[in-house]
Amino acid sequence: MKNWAKSFEFHPKKILAPSTTEEAQSMVHEHLKNQQTIRMRGSAHSWSGLISTSESFMHLDNMQGLIEVFEEQKMVKAKAGTKLFLFGEEAFKYKLALPNQGDVNHQSLAGALSTGTHGTGIKFQSMANQLQGLTLVTGSGEILKVNKETDPDMMNALSVSMGSAALITEAKVQMTSAYKLKVETFPEEMTESLSHYKKRLEENRHLEMFYF
């Protein structure tokens, strides 16, 4: 197995791909019984070796799509393996969109929420702050449902857990009304960009700069 950038590779003994929360729970029980470990990945979209393991390796690529839409509250519950591009397309059918996200949309929903994935803009937070609820399989094989309203401390602990706290199988996310963005991309001298940086940050919904 390799990460997306091919900066490292590893060789797990077994690859697991559950399709439901209950199936994932059964896999955890089996590994507990045999004293084996499981490591998760979202879409392997990271430079770090966080997902490397020589034991069992699990991904949620078989868990795609929306589960429930709460149109009045502008919330969506989705399967945790849902790729962001699919998540966005499905939510748009209900005239909903994520308030903020990164400029790459191939990550899984759980991966983006668990790793502090962010977009830009001084009025917006990272994607983890959009979390309203989670369904998880714990390390002891229990199915746990956490809600931000009833257990905010637990939600804070789980929101950027890097896959180490529990296996996320479902996520409830706060959305906003769908919107359109006008994108302007242009090259510019670095000194020029820095001189306009603060003004552009205040005048635009998002601002992103790459240095070459």
Secondary structure, DSSP 8 states (H G I E B T S, - for coil): -B-TT-S-B---SEEE--SSHHHHHHHHHHHHHTT--EEE-SS---SS-TT--SSEEE--TT--SEEEEETTTTEEEEETT-BHHHHHHHHHTTTEE-S---S---SBHHHHHHTT-----TT---GGGGEEEEEEE-TTS-EEEEETTT-HHHHHHHHT-TT-S-EEEEEEEE-EE------------HHHHHHHHHHHHHHSS-------
